[in-house]
Amino acid sequence: MKRFTTDPTRLIFITACLALLSLSMAPSLSAQTANEADEATSSEPEEDTSAAQPDPRDEEPWDYSPYRVLIWVVSRDPRFTADTLREPVLEYLDRDFNALWRTTIADAPPPVATASFRSMEDLTYDQIAASDPVIAVKRDHEDAIRIQSVRSLPQYVSSVAVTQGMQANVLRRAAEYGDPAMAGTAAKLQPFDGDAIALSETWNEPSTEALLVTRGQATTFAKPGAKIIPLPVTGLVASTVEEYDKVFVVRIRQHANGSTVAVSEMETLMRLFGAVVESPFLSAYDLPNVVGHTITRAFSPMVRIDDAGQKTATGMIRAGNLILDPESPANVPVGSALQPMIRKNDRNGKPIAVGRIEWAYLIATERDGPNVNMDYYSGMAGGLQGRKNQRTFKMAMLLRPQRDDTLLRLHVKGREDLPLIGYELYERELKSKSMSFVGRTDWNGRLAIEKTDHPLRLLYVKNGGAVLARLPMVPGLTPKEVADLTGDDMRLQAEAYIRGVQNAIIDLVAIRKLLAARIRLRLKKGQMKEAEELLNALRDQPTNEQLADDMGRKQGMFLKEIGTRNPNQRRKVDIMFKETREMLGKQINPTVIRDLEVDVQRAKDNGGKLPDDPKEDDEAAA
């Protein structure tokens, strides 16, 4: 049962505003144009256009549009149902959401109840809608692109295999929906002699065109994947969810350690569940107030993002002009953090990308009535930017962290079993470039990030002095956050090797100069044998070619380990090796040995003693 209550004065004000707005926006039509339109409409054959008609609620101004709210009650106690809780819970919620919500309270469908008692933290849209019956059509079907609904399916598919139990269930629900033939698809159903598992195993058989299975089964089909066609039947979780803006799953659990109410809010447009909010209760008398209080804490107001740049965004608060109290739970105060989200639909209105933008947050900086200005912080390029179109929806959801901290874990990209150990995390102030040390990851790549006075913390991951990633975080929002980063351990190994090579070059230069000085000293004293022994020792020192060949092998090994997915690290390694090769070419060359060989020959020609060089005498005198 839906309920929308408000006080008379407020209702009159809202109605008048909507009437004036509709009059100002309505196009003016002459009587002749209107008559021509009526005649054209009456002369055309009638057809079912209910699916193409826009929802009247879409025409409501965003700042005057109340939330459509569904509250699903999940309980194993027959005393606590939607019927017993409806009136007292609505009475409690009316205190804060009198004009802001149009509320429906109902018992949760069995799939939602089962998933809720299993784990509230793991609720997802796919999980609660997994039991909905759908028709899975092979994506490599020659007419798959033309099959968009049960109306078009009979034209291109000869049969749809289904278990006998599922067929009976679907036909019964289709009759309750008012379309027992399912637009002709019911005649295409072919009973399968076996259970659901055996039916799913026939997916890859060449004779299989389509299967009637649950949505959860259809999402597991691969090679080819499944094109999911929803059915016009009653009791679909997916269809129910689409009728609302917010869905609250309220789980009431009683056990020996105490009774609790756990609430998780789902933003239906983005198909995103928020953090679970939990409250204890002592008796059935307190339960309605506890339920209402917990729902209020779990509620997250929405902001429609109208314009977004690289660092800023502007938006409008939903039902912003219906909020009369600044302390209202539906308000978005300055300084609060919001989660940006985006949804992109195909031409049929089905989402091809939906959900939150990873490692990105907004901070409300200014308010002007229902309008709000925000700063955008992201760990990745892009996100909110892009051209506007009717198939892209950009939203932001107010965040209310319920915990004291969030455990951050870092691991190698694509390898959860390889934690990034000993990596440093620094925090940068939002309005300056000053950095402060936060901590190092432990043996499992973890570090607890505590909540501070400011909701957003801008973290930087460093290793060996190099910045690897920027991770904006709202600590306390979730129990755990995982970042899969491209570790730079190989770059550090390459850097350590290059430093060793550079130190070896410096030592080799010193040894070569020392040996050259000793050889010339022996030649001047006429000690030819000792001079030639030292010259042989100098020839045995590593040469430019030897060091260059070893560096080439090591560089190839490092680049192979880094792979092609991290061009930034490859570029850094290439630069280090290039600079070291230039250093090697300048410092280690055969000129020194050639000059000494010339001096030895001069000494032999002079009777075993190196003659004095006039240039050296002049330099000594100077």
C-alpha positions in Angstrom: 0.0 0.0 0.0 1.5 3.3 -1.1 1.2 6.4 1.1 2.0 10.0 0.5 1.2 12.4 3.3 1.9 16.1 3.8 0.4 19.0 5.7 -2.3 21.0 3.7 -0.3 24.3 3.6 2.7 22.6 2.1 0.6 20.6 -0.4 -1.2 23.7 -1.7 2.2 25.5 -2.1 3.7 22.5 -4.0 0.6 22.1 -6.2 0.6 25.8 -7.1 4.3 25.7 -8.0 3.9 22.7 -10.3 0.8 24.3 -12.0 2.7 27.5 -12.7 5.7 25.6 -14.0 3.6 23.4 -16.3 1.8 26.5 -17.7 5.1 28.2 -18.4 6.5 25.2 -20.1 3.5 24.0 -22.1 3.7 24.7 -25.9 0.9 26.9 -27.3 -1.3 25.2 -29.9 -4.0 26.9 -32.0 -7.4 25.3 -32.2 -6.8 24.4 -35.8 -3.5 22.7 -35.0 -5.2 20.8 -32.2 -8.1 19.7 -34.4 -5.7 18.5 -37.1 -3.8 16.5 -34.6 -7.0 14.9 -33.3 -8.1 14.0 -36.8 -4.7 12.5 -37.6 -4.8 10.5 -34.5 -8.3 9.2 -35.0 -7.6 8.2 -38.6 -4.6 5.9 -37.7 -5.1 2.3 -36.5 -4.9 1.8 -32.8 -1.8 0.0 -31.4 -0.4 -0.7 -28.0 2.0 2.2 -27.2 2.0 1.7 -23.4 5.7 0.7 -23.5 6.7 3.8 -25.5 4.8 6.3 -23.3 7.0 8.3 -21.0 6.5 7.9 -17.3 4.6 11.0 -16.0 6.9 11.1 -13.0 9.8 11.8 -15.3 8.3 15.2 -16.1 8.3 16.3 -12.5 10.9 19.0 -11.7 13.8 17.3 -10.0 13.9 19.7 -7.1 10.1 19.1 -6.5 10.1 15.4 -7.1 9.6 13.2 -4.0 11.5 9.9 -3.7 9.5 6.7 -4.6 10.5 4.4 -1.7 9.9 0.7 -1.1 10.6 -0.9 2.2 11.0 -4.6 2.2 10.5 -6.3 5.6 12.6 -9.5 6.2 11.7 -11.4 9.4 11.2 -15.0 10.5 9.0 -13.9 13.4 5.3 -13.8 12.3 4.7 -10.9 14.7 7.0 -8.7 12.6 5.6 -8.3 9.1 4.7 -5.5 6.7 1.1 -5.5 7.9 2.0 -5.2 11.6 4.8 -2.6 11.1 3.3 -0.4 8.3 1.3 2.1 10.3 3.8 2.8 13.2 6.8 2.9 10.8 5.1 5.3 8.4 4.1 7.5 11.4 7.7 7.6 12.5 9.1 8.3 9.0 6.5 11.1 8.4 8.4 13.2 10.9 11.3 13.7 8.5 9.9 12.6 5.2 6.4 14.0 5.2 6.7 15.6 1.8 9.8 13.9 0.6 8.8 10.3 0.2 6.1 8.3 -1.4 6.4 5.1 0.7 5.4 1.5 0.2 6.0 -1.2 2.8 5.8 -4.8 1.9 7.1 -8.2 2.8 10.3 -9.0 0.9 10.1 -11.7 -1.8 11.6 -15.1 -0.8 14.9 -14.5 -2.9 15.5 -11.2 -1.1 14.7 -12.7 2.3 17.0 -15.6 1.8 19.9 -13.4 0.6 19.4 -11.0 3.5 19.6 -13.7 6.2 22.7 -15.1 4.4 24.6 -11.8 4.4 23.4 -8.2 4.3 26.8 -6.9 3.4 27.0 -9.0 0.3 23.6 -7.9 -1.2 23.8 -7.0 -4.9 21.2 -6.4 -7.6 22.2 -9.5 -9.5 21.9 -11.5 -6.3 18.3 -10.5 -5.4 17.1 -10.7 -9.0 18.9 -14.0 -9.7 15.7 -16.1 -9.3 13.6 -14.1 -11.9 12.7 -16.2 -14.9 14.1 -15.0 -18.2 14.7 -16.2 -21.7 18.4 -16.6 -22.6 19.0 -16.3 -26.3 22.4 -17.1 -27.7 24.3 -14.0 -28.7 25.6 -15.6 -31.8 22.1 -16.3 -33.0 21.7 -14.9 -36.5 18.8 -12.8 -35.4 19.9 -11.9 -31.9 20.1 -8.2 -32.7 16.5 -8.2 -33.8 15.2 -10.0 -30.6 14.4 -7.2 -28.1 11.4 -8.6 -26.2 8.9 -11.4 -26.0 6.9 -9.7 -28.7 9.7 -10.1 -31.3 11.1 -13.4 -30.1 8.5 -15.7 -31.7 9.4 -14.3 -35.2 13.0 -15.5 -35.0 13.2 -18.4 -32.5 11.6 -21.8 -33.2 11.7 -23.2 -29.7 12.6 -22.3 -26.1 13.6 -25.2 -23.9 12.3 -25.1 -20.3 11.8 -27.5 -17.5 8.3 -28.7 -16.8 8.2 -27.1 -13.3 9.5 -23.7 -14.6 7.0 -23.8 -17.5 4.0 -24.3 -15.2 5.2 -21.6 -12.8 5.8 -19.1 -15.6 2.5 -19.7 -17.3 0.6 -19.3 -14.0 2.4 -16.0 -13.3 1.8 -14.8 -16.9 -1.9 -15.4 -16.5 -1.9 -13.4 -13.3 -0.1 -10.6 -15.2 -2.9 -10.6 -17.8 -0.9 -12.0 -20.8 -1.1 -15.8 -20.6 0.3 -16.2 -24.2 3.2 -13.9 -23.4 2.8 -12.2 -26.8 3.1 -15.5 -28.5 6.2 -16.7 -26.7 4.2 -19.3 -24.7 3.6 -21.3 -27.8 7.4 -21.6 -28.4 8.1 -23.2 -25.0 9.4 -26.7 -25.4 9.3 -28.9 -22.2 12.6 -30.5 -21.3 12.8 -33.9 -19.6 15.3 -33.1 -16.8 16.2 -30.6 -14.1 17.5 -27.1 -14.4 21.1 -28.2 -14.2 20.7 -30.7 -17.0 18.9 -28.0 -19.0 21.7 -25.5 -18.6 24.2 -28.1 -19.9 22.5 -28.1 -23.3 23.4 -24.4 -23.8 26.4 -25.2 -26.0 24.5 -27.7 -28.2 24.1 -26.6 -31.8 20.3 -27.3 -31.7 19.7 -25.0 -28.7 18.4 -21.6 -29.7 17.2 -20.3 -26.4 16.5 -21.5 -22.8 14.0 -20.3 -20.2 16.0 -20.3 -17.0 16.6 -18.0 -14.0 18.5 -14.8 -14.4 21.3 -16.1 -12.3 21.7 -19.1 -14.6 21.6 -17.0 -17.7 24.5 -14.8 -16.4 26.7 -17.9 -16.2 26.4 -18.9 -19.8 29.5 -18.3 -21.9 30.9 -19.0 -25.3 28.4 -17.7 -26.5 27.0 -15.4 -23.9 23.3 -15.0 -23.3 21.1 -12.1 -24.4 18.6 -11.9 -21.5 14.9 -11.3 -22.4 12.7 -10.4 -19.4 9.2 -12.0 -19.2 5.8 -10.3 -18.6 4.9 -12.2 -15.4 4.1 -11.2 -11.8 6.5 -11.3 -8.9 9.7 -10.2 -10.7 12.2 -8.6 -8.4 13.8 -6.6 -11.3 10.4 -5.2 -12.4 9.4 -4.2 -8.8 12.7 -2.5 -8.2 12.4 -0.4 -11.3 9.2 1.2 -10.0 11.1 2.9 -7.2 14.0 5.3 -6.6 15.0 3.7 -3.3 14.6 0.2 -1.9 15.3 -0.4 1.8 15.9 -4.0 2.9 15.0 -4.2 6.6 16.1 -7.5 8.2 14.8 -8.2 11.8 16.9 -10.8 13.5 16.4 -12.3 17.0 19.0 -14.5 18.7 20.4 -15.2 22.1 23.0 -12.4 22.1 20.4 -9.7 21.3 17.9 -8.6 18.6 18.9 -6.3 15.8 17.5 -4.4 12.9 19.8 -4.2 9.9 19.0 -1.9 6.9 20.6 -1.7 3.5 19.6 1.0 1.0 19.6 0.3 -2.7 19.8 3.1 -5.3 17.7 1.5 -8.0 18.8 3.7 -11.0 22.4 2.8 -10.3 21.6 -0.7 -8.9 23.9 0.0 -6.0 23.6 -1.1 -2.4 24.9 1.2 0.4 26.5 0.4 3.6 24.6 -1.7 6.1 23.3 0.2 9.2 22.5 -1.9 12.3 20.6 -1.0 15.5 19.6 -3.2 18.5 16.1 -3.3 20.0 14.8 -4.7 23.2 11.1 -5.4 22.7 8.4 -5.5 20.1 7.1 -2.2 21.4 10.4 -0.5 20.5 10.7 -2.1 17.1 8.8 0.3 14.9 10.8 3.3 16.2 14.1 1.4 15.8 13.1 0.4 12.2 12.3 4.0 11.4 15.4 5.3 13.0 17.7 2.8 11.2 16.1 3.5 7.8 16.6 7.3 8.4 20.3 6.6 9.1 20.7 4.4 6.0 19.0 6.9 3.7 21.3 8.7 1.3 20.0 11.8 -0.6 20.7 12.0 -4.3 22.2 14.9 -6.4 21.7 15.0 -10.1 25.0 16.1 -11.7 24.2 18.7 -14.4 27.7 19.8 -15.4 31.1 18.3 -14.6 34.7 19.2 -15.4 38.0 17.7 -14.5 38.0 19.1 -10.9 34.6 20.5 -10.3 30.9 19.6 -10.8 27.5 21.2 -10.2 24.3 19.5 -9.5 20.8 19.7 -8.0 19.5 18.0 -4.8 16.5 15.8 -5.4 13.4 17.4 -3.8 15.6 20.2 -2.7 12.8 22.8 -2.7 10.7 20.5 -0.6 13.3 20.6 2.2 12.3 23.2 4.7 14.6 22.1 7.6 18.3 22.4 7.2 18.7 19.5 9.5 16.6 17.3 7.3 18.1 13.8 6.4 17.4 14.6 2.8 19.7 17.7 2.8 23.2 17.9 1.5 25.3 20.1 3.8 28.4 22.0 2.7 31.6 20.0 3.4 29.9 16.6 3.1 31.3 13.8 0.8 29.3 12.3 -2.1 29.8 9.2 -4.2 29.7 9.9 -8.0 27.9 7.3 -10.1 27.1 6.9 -13.8 24.8 4.8 -15.8 24.8 4.4 -19.6 21.9 2.8 -21.4 21.6 1.2 -24.8 18.9 2.2 -27.2 16.4 -0.1 -25.4 17.0 1.5 -22.0 19.0 -1.4 -20.7 22.2 -0.5 -18.8 25.5 -1.2 -20.5 27.5 0.4 -17.7 26.2 1.2 -14.3 27.5 1.8 -10.8 29.9 4.0 -8.8 33.0 5.5 -10.2 35.9 3.7 -8.5 38.2 5.7 -6.3 36.4 9.0 -6.9 34.5 11.3 -4.6 32.9 14.7 -4.5 33.0 17.3 -1.7 30.1 19.9 -1.5 31.6 23.4 -1.4 28.7 25.8 -2.0 24.9 25.8 -1.8 22.4 28.0 -3.6 19.0 26.6 -2.8 18.7 23.1 -4.3 21.8 23.7 -6.3 25.2 22.5 -5.0 28.8 23.1 -6.2 31.3 20.3 -5.7 35.0 19.6 -6.0 35.9 16.3 -7.7 38.7 14.1 -6.5 39.6 11.0 -8.4 42.4 8.4 -8.5 41.9 7.9 -12.3 41.6 10.0 -15.3 38.1 10.8 -16.7 35.0 9.7 -14.9 32.4 12.4 -14.8 33.4 14.2 -17.9 31.8 13.6 -21.3 29.0 14.9 -23.5 25.5 15.0 -22.3 22.9 12.7 -23.8 19.5 11.2 -22.9 21.0 7.7 -22.3 23.6 8.8 -19.8 22.7 9.5 -16.1 25.2 11.1 -13.7 24.3 11.1 -10.0 26.0 11.6 -6.7 24.9 10.0 -3.4 25.5 11.5 0.0 27.8 9.4 2.2 27.4 8.8 5.9 30.3 6.7 7.3 29.2 4.5 10.1 32.6 3.0 11.1 35.7 4.3 12.8 38.1 3.2 10.0 38.5 1.2 6.8 41.0 -1.5 6.1 42.9 -0.8 2.9 44.7 -3.6 1.1 47.0 -3.3 -1.8 47.9 -6.1 -4.1 49.4 -6.6 -7.6 47.0 -6.0 -10.4 45.2 -9.2 -11.2 47.0 -11.2 -8.5 45.2 -11.1 -5.1 47.8 -13.6 -3.8 50.6 -11.0 -4.2 50.2 -8.3 -1.6 52.3 -5.1 -1.9 54.3 -5.3 1.3 56.0 -2.3 2.9 54.5 0.3 0.5 54.2 3.8 2.0 51.0 5.8 2.2 51.0 9.6 2.4 48.1 12.0 2.8 47.9 15.3 0.9 45.8 18.1 2.2 42.9 18.9 -0.2 43.7 22.6 -0.6 47.5 22.5 -0.5 50.4 20.3 -1.6 51.7 19.5 1.9 52.1 15.7 2.5 52.1 13.8 5.8 53.1 10.2 6.4 50.2 7.8 7.2 51.9 4.4 7.5 53.3 1.3 5.7 51.4 -1.8 4.5 52.0 -4.9 6.5 52.9 -8.5 5.4 49.5 -8.8 3.7 49.5 -5.4 2.1 47.1 -3.9 4.6 46.8 -0.7 6.5 43.9 0.7 8.6 42.8 4.2 7.5 41.1 6.0 10.3 38.3 8.5 10.0 39.2 12.1 10.6 37.3 15.4 11.0 37.2 15.8 7.2 35.3 13.0 5.5 37.7 12.6 2.6 41.3 11.6 2.8 43.5 12.0 -0.3 46.1 9.2 -0.1 49.2 8.6 -2.2 50.9 5.3 -2.5 54.7 5.5 -2.8 57.5 2.9 -3.1 61.2 3.8 -3.4 60.3 7.5 -3.7 58.1 7.0 -6.8 54.3 7.7 -6.6 52.4 4.7 -7.8 48.7 5.7 -7.3 46.4 8.3 -5.8 43.6 6.8 -3.7 40.8 9.2 -2.4 39.1 7.5 0.5 36.1 8.1 2.8 37.2 6.1 5.9 34.5 4.3 7.8 32.2 4.0 4.8 33.1 0.3 4.2 34.9 -2.3 6.3 37.5 -3.0 3.6 38.7 -1.4 0.4 41.0 -3.2 -2.1 43.2 -1.5 -4.6 44.9 -3.6 -7.3 48.0 -1.7 -8.4 50.8 -2.4 -10.7 53.6 -2.9 -8.2 57.0 -1.5 -9.1 59.2 -4.0 -7.4 60.8 -4.9 -10.7 61.5 -1.2 -11.3 63.2 -1.0 -7.9 65.2 -4.1 -8.7 66.3 -2.5 -12.0 67.1 0.7 -10.1 69.2 -1.2 -7.6 71.1 -3.0 -10.4 71.7 0.3 -12.2 73.1 1.9 -9.1 75.4 -1.1 -8.6 76.6 -0.7 -12.2 77.2 3.0 -11.8 79.2 2.4 -8.6 81.2 -0.2 -10.4 81.9 2.3 -13.2 83.2 4.8 -10.7 85.4 2.2 -9.0 86.7 1.0 -12.4 87.6 4.6 -13.4 89.6 5.1 -10.2 91.4 1.7 -10.7 92.3 2.5 -14.3 93.7 6.0 -13.3 95.7 4.5 -10.5 97.2 1.7 -12.7 98.0 4.2 -15.4 99.9 6.4 -13.0 101.8 3.4 -11.6 102.7 2.2 -15.1 104.1 5.6 -16.2 106.1 5.8 -12.9 107.7 2.4 -13.5 108.5 3.3 -17.1 110.2 6.5 -16.0 112.3 4.5 -13.5 113.2 2.0 -16.2 111.3 -0.9 -14.6 109.9 -2.4 -17.8 108.9 -5.8 -16.4 106.8 -4.3 -13.6 105.3 -1.8 -16.0 104.2 -4.5 -18.5 102.7 -6.6 -15.6 100.6 -3.6 -14.5 99.6 -3.0 -18.1 98.4 -6.6 -18.4 96.4 -6.2 -15.1 94.8 -3.1 -16.6 93.8 -5.0 -19.7 92.1 -7.7 -17.5 89.7 -5.1 -16.0 86.1 -5.1 -17.4 85.8 -3.4 -20.7 83.1 -1.2 -22.1 81.8 -3.9 -24.3 81.5 -6.4 -21.4 79.6 -4.1 -19.2 77.3 -3.0 -22.0 76.5 -6.6 -23.0 75.7 -7.5 -19.4 73.4 -4.4 -19.1 71.6 -5.4 -22.3 70.8 -8.9 -20.9 69.6 -7.4 -17.6 67.5 -4.8 -19.3 65.7 -7.4 -21.4 65.0 -9.5 -18.3 63.5 -6.5 -16.4 61.3 -5.4 -19.3 60.0 -9.0 -19.7 59.1 -9.2 -16.0 57.3 -5.8 -16.1 55.4 -6.7 -19.3 53.5 -4.5 -21.7 50.7 -3.4 -19.4 52.8 -0.8 -17.6 54.4 1.6 -20.1 55.3 4.1 -17.4 57.6 1.6 -15.6 59.1 0.5 -18.9 59.9 4.1 -19.8 61.6 4.6 -16.4 63.7 1.5 -16.8 64.7 2.5 -20.3 65.8 5.9 -19.2 67.9 4.5 -16.4 69.8 2.1 -18.7 70.2 4.8 -21.4 71.8 7.3 -18.9 74.1 4.6 -17.6 75.2 3.6 -21.1 76.1 7.2 -21.8 78.1 7.4 -18.5 79.9 4.1 -19.4 80.8 5.4 -22.9 82.4 8.6 -21.5 84.3 7.0 -18.6 85.3 3.6 -19.8 87.0 3.7 -23.2 90.2 2.1 -24.8 92.0 5.4 -25.1 93.8 5.0 -21.8 95.2 1.6 -22.7 96.3 2.7 -26.2 98.2 5.7 -24.7 100.0 3.5 -22.2 100.9 1.0 -25.0 102.5 4.0 -26.9 104.5 4.9 -23.8 105.7 1.4 -23.3 106.9 1.4 -26.9 108.6 4.7 -26.4 110.4 3.4 -23.4 111.6 0.3 -25.3 112.9 2.6 -28.1 114.7 4.7 -25.5 116.6 1.8 -24.0 114.1 0.7 -21.4 113.2 4.1 -19.9 110.5 6.5 -20.7 112.0 9.8 -21.9 110.8 13.0 -20.2 107.9 14.7 -21.9 108.7 18.4 -22.4 105.0 19.2 -21.9 105.1 17.5 -18.5 108.2 19.4 -17.5 106.6 22.7 -18.5 103.5 21.8 -16.5 105.6 20.8 -13.4 107.5 24.1 -13.6 104.3 26.1 -13.9 
